[in-house]
Amino acid sequence: MKPILVLEHDASDPLLRMGDWLTAAGARTDVRRLHAGDPLPDQLGEHSGLISLGGEMGANDDDVAPWLPAARALLAASVADGIPTLGICLGAQLLAVAAGGRVEKGAAGPEIGAYLVAKRDAAQDDPLFDPLPMTPDVMHYHYDVVADLPPGAVLLLSSFGYPHQAFRAGRAAWGVQFHIEPSAADLRAWGRSEGLDPVGRLGPVLDDAEAVMGEVWRDFTARFVKLAADRELELAGGYRAAQGTGLAGQRLPIHGAQ
């Protein structure tokens, strides 16, 4: 299996616990620390999937993070090509903008700490979200929100605060407005950097959320890795079949693609 490309936009938000989950699921990662000047590939031919992580900047803050236009272009290409893609918090907002959606400052204020989100009916037909519990625990730390989903996107999770908590764009690109990768200690550290006390949603409820999330989102990550591996096997099989027909090197349709 080719490595999964990971876009790290902020030194304070690496893969964290998700790194162990990816390894346990059999994935290799190619982490590009864009904030440190690592280059982005022009295409994803050498990768089986793409994960775009969070960060303090906004999805359109190109003056603050000059790599964002290239990151959005790569995300748009992954949606078009059906490459398994996962955007987390800022990564979800970048995915939304790249696919034609809109991001803005949350009118009801930030979501910070432990929360519950709820599955929508469409999640029942989704390979990543169907096995989730009806109201999975998540961790939030964001000021901006996805105001308008991309055209044709499918809403998968929602909440009373902000409705666009998770969505699918195209065949195999998913965005989650929340975080699944940090521990409770990680989220509290982010809060302390802004002068927030570990009370309320950053208090004991955050530890409870971490315990539950360690199982639910670990399995979610394993499903994402399997999707990436299955697609790679399918493409390899299609290429081998095409070698005997003179079609090798041409793009072949993926079974089941809409």
C-alpha positions in Angstrom: 0.0 0.0 0.0 1.3 3.4 -0.9 1.6 5.9 1.9 -1.2 8.3 2.9 -0.2 11.9 2.4 -0.8 14.0 5.5 -0.9 17.8 5.3 0.2 19.3 8.6 -0.7 23.0 8.6 0.2 23.9 12.2 3.0 22.6 14.5 0.5 22.5 17.4 -1.8 20.1 15.5 0.0 17.0 14.2 -1.5 13.6 13.9 -1.3 13.0 17.6 -3.3 9.8 18.6 -4.3 9.3 15.0 -0.8 8.5 14.1 -0.9 5.4 16.2 -4.3 4.4 14.8 -3.1 4.7 11.2 0.0 2.6 12.0 -2.2 0.0 13.8 -4.4 -0.2 10.7 -1.4 -1.0 8.5 -0.9 2.4 6.9 2.3 4.3 6.2 2.2 8.1 6.2 4.0 10.8 4.3 3.7 13.9 6.6 4.3 17.2 4.9 4.9 19.9 7.5 3.7 22.8 5.4 4.2 25.3 8.1 7.9 24.4 8.1 8.3 24.7 4.3 7.8 21.1 3.2 6.8 20.9 -0.4 3.4 19.6 -1.7 3.3 17.1 -4.5 1.8 18.2 -7.7 -0.4 15.1 -7.8 -1.3 12.1 -5.6 -0.1 9.3 -7.9 2.4 8.1 -5.3 -0.1 8.1 -2.4 -3.1 6.0 -1.6 -5.0 8.7 0.3 -4.9 12.2 1.7 -5.5 13.6 5.2 -5.6 17.4 5.8 -5.2 18.4 9.5 -6.2 21.4 11.5 -4.6 24.7 12.3 -5.1 28.2 13.7 -5.4 29.9 10.3 -8.6 30.2 8.3 -9.3 28.3 5.1 -8.8 31.5 3.0 -5.9 33.0 5.0 -3.4 32.8 2.1 -1.5 35.7 3.4 -0.8 33.9 6.7 -0.3 30.5 5.2 1.0 30.9 1.6 0.7 27.1 0.9 -3.1 27.1 1.2 -3.8 27.7 -2.5 -1.8 24.6 -3.5 -3.4 22.6 -0.6 -6.9 23.5 -1.8 -5.9 22.6 -5.4 -4.7 19.2 -4.2 -7.9 18.7 -2.3 -10.0 19.6 -5.3 -8.0 17.1 -7.4 -8.5 14.4 -4.8 -12.3 15.0 -4.9 -12.4 14.9 -8.7 -10.3 11.7 -8.9 -12.1 9.8 -6.1 -9.0 9.5 -3.9 -9.9 8.7 -0.3 -9.5 12.0 1.5 -10.2 13.2 5.1 -10.2 16.8 6.2 -10.2 17.5 9.9 -11.4 20.9 11.3 -9.4 23.4 9.2 -8.8 20.5 6.8 -12.6 20.1 6.4 -13.0 23.8 5.8 -10.2 23.7 3.1 -12.0 20.7 1.5 -15.3 22.6 1.5 -13.8 25.7 -0.1 -11.8 23.5 -2.6 -15.0 21.8 -3.7 -17.1 25.0 -4.1 -18.5 25.5 -0.5 -18.1 28.6 1.7 -16.5 29.1 5.1 -17.1 32.0 7.5 -16.7 33.0 11.2 -19.3 31.2 13.3 -22.1 33.6 14.2 -22.8 31.8 17.4 -19.2 31.9 18.6 -16.6 29.2 18.8 -17.1 25.6 19.7 -14.4 24.5 22.2 -14.3 21.3 24.2 -16.3 18.1 24.3 -19.5 17.8 22.3 -21.9 15.4 20.8 -22.9 15.3 17.2 -25.8 13.4 15.6 -25.9 11.1 12.5 -28.1 12.2 9.6 -30.1 9.6 7.6 -27.5 9.7 4.7 -24.9 8.4 7.1 -26.6 4.9 6.9 -25.3 4.5 3.4 -21.8 5.8 4.0 -18.9 3.4 4.4 -17.1 5.5 7.0 -20.0 6.9 9.0 -22.6 4.1 9.0 -21.0 2.1 11.8 -20.7 5.2 14.1 -23.0 5.4 17.2 -26.0 7.7 16.7 -24.5 10.5 18.7 -20.7 10.1 18.7 -18.4 12.1 21.1 -16.1 14.6 19.4 -13.7 17.4 20.4 -14.1 20.9 19.0 -11.7 23.8 18.8 -12.8 26.1 16.0 -14.0 29.7 15.3 -14.8 29.3 11.6 -17.5 27.0 10.2 -18.6 25.6 6.9 -21.5 27.9 6.1 -22.4 26.4 2.7 -21.6 22.8 1.8 -20.1 22.2 -1.7 -22.6 21.6 -4.5 -23.7 18.0 -4.4 -22.1 17.3 -1.0 -23.9 14.9 1.4 -24.4 16.0 5.0 -23.6 13.1 7.4 -23.4 14.5 10.9 -25.1 17.6 12.4 -25.6 19.4 15.7 -27.7 22.2 17.3 -24.8 24.6 17.3 -23.6 24.3 13.7 -25.4 22.0 11.3 -22.5 21.1 9.0 -20.5 18.8 11.3 -19.5 16.2 8.7 -20.0 15.8 5.0 -18.9 13.8 2.0 -17.9 15.6 -1.3 -17.6 13.5 -4.4 -17.2 9.7 -4.1 -14.5 9.5 -1.4 -13.7 12.8 0.3 -15.0 13.5 3.8 -14.7 16.5 6.1 -15.3 16.7 9.8 -15.6 20.1 11.5 -14.4 18.6 14.8 -11.2 17.0 16.0 -10.7 13.2 16.5 -6.9 13.2 16.9 -6.2 15.0 20.2 -6.2 13.7 23.7 -8.0 15.7 26.5 -4.5 17.0 27.5 -3.8 18.2 24.0 -7.1 20.1 23.8 -6.5 21.7 27.2 -3.1 22.8 26.1 -4.7 24.5 23.1 -7.1 26.2 25.5 -4.3 27.3 27.9 -2.5 28.9 25.0 -5.5 31.3 24.7 -6.0 31.7 28.5 -8.9 29.3 28.8 -9.4 27.5 32.1 -10.0 23.7 32.1 -13.6 23.9 33.3 -17.0 23.3 31.6 -16.5 21.5 28.3 -12.7 21.5 29.0 -13.3 19.8 32.4 -13.9 16.2 33.4 -16.4 15.8 30.5 -13.4 16.1 28.2 -11.7 13.1 29.8 -14.9 11.0 29.4 -15.0 12.0 25.7 -11.4 11.0 25.2 -12.1 7.5 26.6 -15.0 6.9 24.2 -13.4 8.5 21.2 -10.3 6.3 21.6 -12.4 3.3 20.4 -15.0 4.9 18.0 -12.6 7.1 16.0 -9.8 4.5 16.0 -12.2 2.2 14.2 -13.2 5.0 11.9 -9.6 5.6 11.0 -9.1 1.9 10.3 -12.1 2.0 7.9 -10.5 5.0 6.1 -7.3 3.0 5.7 -9.2 0.0 4.3 -10.9 2.2 1.8 -7.6 3.6 0.6 -6.1 0.1 0.4 -9.1 -1.3 -1.4 -9.1 1.4 -4.0 -5.4 0.8 -4.6 -6.0 -2.9 -5.2 -8.9 -2.1 -7.5 -6.8 0.3 -9.6 -4.0 -2.2 -9.7 -6.3 -5.0 -10.9 -7.8 -2.7 -13.5 -4.3 -1.9 -14.8 -3.3 -5.5 -15.0 -6.5 -6.3 -16.9 -5.9 -3.4 -19.3 -2.4 -4.6 -20.1 -3.8 -7.3 -22.4 -6.1 -4.9 -24.2 -3.9 -2.0 -25.0 -5.6 0.2 -22.5 -2.8 0.3 -19.9 -2.1 3.8 -18.7 -5.6 5.1 -19.5 -7.9 6.0 -16.7 -10.4 3.2 -16.0 -13.7 3.5 -14.2 -13.8 2.5 -10.6 -16.4 -0.2 -9.8 -19.3 1.3 -8.0 -18.4 4.9 -8.7 -21.3 7.2 -9.4 
